[in-house]
Amino acid sequence: MQPSEAAVVTGASSGIGEACARHLLDQGISVVALQRSPPRLKHANLHFRPIDLADLAATRTLAQQIAREFPVRYLVNNAGANRPALLEEATIDDFEYVTAITLGAAMVLTQALVPAMRAANFGRIVNISSRAIMGKTSRTVYASAKAGLIGMTRTIACEVGGDGVTVNTVIPGPVASDLFNRGHPEGSVKRQTVIDGILVKRVGTPDDIARAVLFFLARDAGYVTGQALFVCGGTSVTGTGGA
């Protein structure tokens, strides 16, 4: 990775996105963070651009501005939304909102940033999915959107591979994010039930996921594209502990 290059990370205000941004900054890469809330990270090379990623027209406009302003060679489509509901209670509004953030924003950002990657004959794109694609109660909308990212990854990888651009997906299992910790407090039965379903007997950390993302973003990972990697503590094997 070259210091003159930049990365765009969505949903970098906390959790996995924050960890990805921090690791990239540690490697000397400027990071443009896209989300509604300001990032907690403070760094001279961290640039925050507030955006509601569900507003795809505004996201496209901002993405085009960023493409003109920064030499973006790395893109991490991490932002997502989860509106849990049983099948009978899921709504089209929920579907459209979650799909816009998870799939729509990923597509719009990729469209805007790939041309410069192609021109440089180098680019790395990583999409963040979820182990919930394997099936999880109350996740019809969320799992559908996250599963769609894998199809998007494989298709775009086919189109840009000859231009030095790779596209891959990381599929996290249960991760101790702020949201997870609120719903599964330390020492709670609910948290222990999740841990019991994880082969490595612990909840993942944002850094666990970020390290896998950084592998796909590396310059010397150019022979790996169109892939989907579970980083889930083994929950994709057991079929339990969905995130």
Residue pairs with C-beta under 8 A, 6 or more apart in sequence:
1 24
1 27
1 28
1 29
1 74
1 217
1 218
1 219
2 73
3 28
3 29
4 71
5 29
5 30
5 71
5 72
5 73
5 74
6 29
6 30
6 31
6 32
6 70
6 71
6 72
6 73
6 74
7 21
7 24
7 29
7 30
7 31
7 32
7 72
7 73
7 74
7 75
7 76
7 217
8 31
8 32
8 34
8 63
8 66
8 70
8 72
8 74
8 75
8 76
8 109
8 113
9 17
9 20
9 21
9 24
9 31
9 32
9 33
9 34
9 76
9 78
10 17
10 33
10 34
10 35
10 53
10 76
10 77
10 78
10 79
10 105
10 106
10 109
11 17
11 34
11 35
11 53
11 78
11 79
11 80
12 18
12 20
12 21
12 31
12 33
12 34
12 35
12 39
12 41
12 78
13 33
13 35
13 36
13 37
13 38
13 39
13 40
14 37
14 40
14 177
14 178
15 175
15 177
15 178
15 179
15 206
16 78
16 128
16 172
16 175
16 177
16 206
16 209
16 210
16 213
17 33
17 35
17 76
17 78
17 79
18 39
18 40
18 41
18 206
19 205
19 206
19 207
19 209
19 210
20 76
20 78
20 209
20 210
20 213
20 214
21 31
21 33
21 39
21 41
21 46
22 41
22 210
23 207
23 210
23 211
23 213
23 214
24 31
24 74
24 214
24 217
25 31
25 41
25 43
25 45
25 46
27 214
28 45
29 45
29 74
30 45
30 46
30 47
30 70
31 43
31 45
31 46
31 47
32 47
32 48
32 49
32 66
32 70
32 72
33 39
33 41
33 46
33 47
33 48
33 49
34 49
34 51
34 53
34 59
34 62
34 79
34 109
35 50
35 51
35 53
35 79
36 50
36 51
36 52
38 48
38 50
39 46
39 48
47 70
49 62
49 66
51 58
51 59
51 62
52 58
52 59
53 59
53 79
53 100
53 101
53 104
53 105
54 81
54 97
54 100
54 101
54 104
54 105
55 100
56 100
56 104
56 105
56 108
59 104
59 105
59 108
59 109
60 108
60 111
60 112
63 108
63 109
63 111
63 112
63 113
64 112
66 72
66 112
66 113
67 112
67 113
67 115
67 116
71 116
71 120
72 113
72 116
72 117
73 116
73 117
73 120
73 122
73 123
73 124
74 123
74 124
74 125
74 217
75 109
75 110
75 113
75 123
75 124
75 125
75 126
76 125
76 126
76 128
76 213
76 217
77 105
77 106
77 109
77 110
77 125
77 126
77 127
77 128
77 149
78 128
79 101
79 102
79 105
80 98
80 101
80 102
80 128
80 130
80 142
80 145
80 146
81 97
81 98
81 101
81 102
81 142
82 98
82 139
82 142
83 90
83 94
83 97
83 98
83 141
83 142
84 138
84 139
84 142
85 91
85 94
85 138
85 140
85 141
86 137
86 138
87 140
90 140
90 141
94 141
95 141
95 144
98 141
98 142
98 145
99 141
99 144
99 145
99 148
102 145
102 146
102 148
102 149
103 145
103 148
103 149
103 152
106 127
106 149
106 152
107 152
110 125
110 156
110 167
113 123
114 123
114 125
114 156
114 160
114 165
116 123
117 123
117 160
117 163
117 164
117 165
118 160
118 163
118 164
118 165
120 164
121 163
121 164
122 164
122 165
122 219
123 160
123 163
123 164
123 165
123 166
124 165
124 166
124 216
124 217
124 218
124 221
125 153
125 156
125 165
125 166
125 167
125 168
126 167
126 168
126 169
126 170
126 213
126 216
126 217
127 149
127 150
127 152
127 153
127 167
127 168
127 169
127 170
128 149
128 169
128 170
128 172
128 209
128 213
129 146
129 147
129 149
129 150
129 169
129 170
129 171
129 172
129 228
130 142
130 143
130 146
130 171
130 172
130 242
130 243
131 171
131 172
131 173
131 174
131 230
131 232
131 235
131 236
131 241
131 242
131 243
132 139
132 142
132 143
132 146
132 242
132 243
133 143
133 146
133 147
133 150
133 171
134 236
134 239
134 242
135 143
135 239
135 242
136 143
136 242
139 242
149 169
150 169
150 171
150 228
153 167
153 168
153 169
153 226
153 227
153 228
154 167
154 226
156 167
157 166
157 167
157 168
157 225
157 226
158 226
160 166
160 167
161 225
161 226
164 222
166 216
166 221
166 222
166 224
166 225
167 225
167 226
168 216
168 224
168 225
168 226
168 227
168 228
168 229
169 227
169 228
169 229
170 209
170 212
170 213
170 216
170 228
170 229
170 231
171 228
171 229
171 230
171 231
171 232
171 236
172 204
172 208
172 209
172 231
172 232
172 243
173 198
173 204
173 230
173 231
173 232
173 233
173 234
173 235
173 236
173 241
173 242
173 243
174 180
174 194
174 198
174 203
174 204
174 232
174 233
174 235
174 241
174 242
174 243
175 203
175 204
175 205
175 206
175 208
175 209
175 243
176 203
176 204
176 205
176 206
177 206
180 203
180 243
183 190
184 190
184 191
184 194
184 203
185 191
191 203
194 203
194 241
195 201
195 202
195 203
195 241
197 235
197 238
197 240
197 241
198 232
198 233
198 234
198 235
198 238
198 240
198 241
199 233
199 234
199 235
199 237
199 238
200 233
200 234
202 233
203 233
204 231
204 232
204 233
208 231
209 231
212 229
212 231
215 221
216 224
216 227
216 229
230 236
232 241
232 243
233 241
235 241
235 242
235 243
